[in-house]
Amino acid sequence: MSFEKEIKNHYLNGDKKFLRHISVDCVIFGFHIGELKVLLVRARYAGKWALTGGFMLKEEHMDLDATRRMNNRTGLDHIYSQQFHGFSDQGRYTKQMNQPFVTHVGLNKEKSCMLTRIVDDS
């Protein structure tokens, strides 16, 4: 499946596989030459820098989801992790960020689960 088709399918049908209102982001800290650093990855769909993360699988514990994502996206394994905070403000949603992308790939914005409020655990 092409990347564009994969993204369209995720935006239209992602709620069949993922909890569409719950995402997990992993903040990976490190030190380099005495300075605190945060690891960012390039988001394939948007071409922007982002934390490792995404929507939680329906059948997966939040901690396991975070560990799997960190390993899949960075190759890091067996590292210490701890839940930091949950972000759940009623006004928090990703519509402004995702709407231009949904329109760009030709999706009907009323049918996409990606334009709703999202609760994030970091």
N, C-alpha and C positions, 0 to 999 in steps of 0.2 A: 504494500500500500504506500502511495506517495505521502510525503510529509504533509502536504496541504490536505489530502483526503483524511489523513490521520487526525489532524487538528479539527477539521470540520466534524468528523465523527465524534470526537471528544466533546466539542461544544454542543452538539445536538443530543448525544446519547450517553454522555459521561455519567449521568445519574444512575445508569443501570449497573455500573461497576463501582462507582465512588459515592461517598456521602457528599452530596453536592454543595452543602453549606458548611462543611468542616474541612479546614486545611491545616497542614502541619508544616512549619518552616523551621529549619535547623540553622542556628547561628553557630558557626565553628570558629572559635578563637584560637589564635596562635601568637607566638612571639617571633620576631625577626629583628636582629640587631637592636635588641632592647626596646622595641616598639610593639605595642599590641596591634594585631591585625585581625581582620574578619575575612573569611573565605567567601568569595562570591563566584557564581558560575554564570555562564552566558545562557540566557533563556532562548532556546531554539526558536520558539514561535514568535518572540518579540524582538530578538536581537539585542536585548538589554541585559545588564548585569542584575543578578537576583540572588537571594538566599536559596539554598537547596530546600526544596519543599514541593508541596502540591496537595491535592485532595486525598483524603484518607480512603483506603479501600473499605468497602462495606463490612468485610469479614476480618478485619485486622485491628489489633490493639494499637492505640496511639503510639506507645513507646516502640513497638516493633516496626510500625510504619516509619517513624523517624529514623531508626537504625537502618532499615532497608534503603531508604532514600539516600542517606549519607553514603552508604556503601556503593550503591548503584551510580551515583553522580560524581563521587570523588575518589572511589577506590579505598577510602579509609575504612578500617575495620577494628573492632575491639577498642573503641575510644570511649572515654567517660562521657555520659550524657545525663542531663537533668532538665526537667521541665522548668521553664522560666516564668512564663506568663500566658494567660489566655486573653485574646482581644475579641470583645464581643459587643461593642457599642452598637446600639440599634441603628445608628446612621452609617455604620461601616459597610460599605459594599464596593465592588470593583467595577461598577458600571462605567465610570469615566475612563478607566484604564482599558477595559475590554471592548467597549462599544466600537471604537474605531477599527479594531482588529476584526471583529465579527462582521462589520460592514465591508471591510476590505476583501475578505475571503468569500463574500457573497451569501452570508447566512442571514436568515430571517431573525432579527434580534428578539422578537417575541417568543421564538421557539428555543432560544438558548438558555440553558441553566446557568451560564456564566455571568449573567447580568443581574444577579440577586445579591442580597446580603450574605457575607461569608464570615464565619467565626474562625479565628486562627489561633492555634496554640503554638507557641514558640518555646 
